[in-house]
Amino acid sequence: MEPWVVSALLKTSAYPEPTSTVEVLQTHVSFLFITDTLVYKVKKPVDFGFLDFTTLDRRRFYCDEEVRLNRRLCPDIYLGVVEVRETRDGAAFCGDGKIIDYAVKMKRLPAERMLDRLLREGKVGAEDMRKIALAIAAFHQNAERGGEIDTFGSTEAIRRNWEENFQQTAEFITISLAKQDLLVIREWVNRFLTDKGELFADRIAGGFIKDCDGDIHPENICLTEKVCIFDCIEFNSRFRYGDTAADIAFLLMELDFHNRKFLADIFLEAYAGATGDRGAAQVLDFYKVYRAFVRGKVESFRLLDQQITAEAKQEARGKAIRYFRLARGYILRQTLQPTLFITCGLMGSGKTALARELAFELGVETASSDTVRKEIAAIPPQVHRKDDYGAGIYGQSFNEATYSALLNRGEKALKKGRSVVIDATFRRKSDRSSFRALAEQFKVPFVIIRTECPETIIRQRLEARAVNGEEISDGRWELFHRQRDEFETPDEEEGMLIVADCSRPIVDAVDEVLKGMRLL
């Protein structure tokens, strides 16, 4: 869309309805002009191979398709297709000038009820997930199936989609997608499609290949009085035709991405109960890999968009990297046996960042001494304490209580057959030995991750923490040398010892750990 058109459509006079403001948002394929009560969505004249909006006729056709298809799950929101006209005062959604484009006209949904925002604010509960699950289950049970649609559940069709993904991400290798990660994902996908062909055939025979939504994720779900799921895939039916398991895998993957696995479990149980589709579990991981990879690809496409800021591109690159690593993580999890991990390192050496990233990629539980200590002391997490070294909530009795609580959490996870990362300093061998004994009790690997970092960087981190209102840790530079002098360095006799250099990007440190465990 020409810049003059965008500028004109930011004027309130360009709209047939009264509005006090107009703002514009954009994705890699659309401009969204948001008024007080409505949204006008104009498609960009782009061609990504799988999507072609380069002609006016195509944009009109896909606007009509968008309205038709989205009325299945969100019937009251999509009002119709309107013209963008060239007038004396510029482009407008009213008047009788030359038609220069088309737009989908929608009612504006309340931003505060969007699922992605509610997730960030911690306002999504079990009942919300059940409502979403039941809405999607009802949609899937009534969705069109049979004939041509079935062919899109075949391994041949799925493989074609994957090959397209691999081709389209080639230019982002080393930018947002590591070459080694691409090889891991590609090899696993090909092996799964070859070895598990009967699973896909069973899904076709069971009637689970349908005309789905294709784009069910938190940004497209609004929890109004009714669950509104909008913005389905209209531009290419092969991304909409597919396994209902692939449709729900998008939402499940996004819940994992946002560290809300417990909500994913609630959703899946409610969905399976409503549909009776327990067999979806056999292909869900495959489709979650697919969804994470596609999400990484789409975020990478934003790096090519000349109309977004450098800051927005940096954010897109970070998200793309994270999605690609989640895709890889789903694969690595399948070879990970239940394991007890502990971090071991000085304050500011990168323990918590590494623990979080490792837990994210491997889908394992984590427990942090910083959080547990303040829970025991009944102190809000972000309230900083200025206790002297070894005093207050860092005295011996609090230390013992903290490590005891962490040991208990580790035991609970191992009893469930789950891996867990315990994030703490573990500066004393005696603290480490009790966790080693726990691992031996459950006959699981005991991995000590020794975090290292130059003191100059540690000092910078600790000084930055002191002014960060979101930081939980109370570590301070004036306490560092006391802790360093008392630190009892672990050795290989205590367990599988992996040294991670946390002065580098944290994903590189995680790779060191994964390679040390021979998962990579």
TARA-V669468 format. One record per run of one state. SS is the DSSP state (H for helix, E for strand, L for the rest). FROM is the first residue (numbers start at 1). TO is the last residue. Records with the same first field share a line. If there is no record, write none. Layout:
BEGIN
SS = FROM-TO + FROM-TO
END
This chain:
BEGIN
L = 1-2 + 9-11 + 15-22 + 27-29 + 35-37 + 44-46 + 48-51 + 53-55 + 71-77 + 88-89 + 93-97 + 108-110 + 121-125 + 143-144 + 146-146 + 154-154 + 169-169 + 174-176 + 178-178 + 196-196 + 206-208 + 212-217 + 224-226 + 230-236 + 240-240 + 258-260 + 276-277 + 305-309 + 336-338 + 345-350 + 363-364 + 377-391 + 395-395 + 416-419 + 424-428 + 443-444 + 453-454 + 466-476 + 487-495 + 502-505 + 517-520
H = 3-8 + 12-14 + 56-70 + 111-113 + 115-120 + 126-142 + 147-153 + 155-168 + 170-172 + 179-195 + 197-205 + 218-220 + 237-239 + 244-257 + 261-275 + 278-304 + 310-335 + 351-362 + 369-376 + 392-394 + 396-415 + 429-442 + 455-465 + 477-486 + 506-516
E = 23-26 + 30-34 + 38-43 + 47-47 + 52-52 + 78-87 + 90-92 + 98-107 + 114-114 + 145-145 + 173-173 + 177-177 + 209-211 + 221-223 + 227-229 + 241-243 + 339-344 + 365-368 + 420-423 + 445-452 + 496-501
END
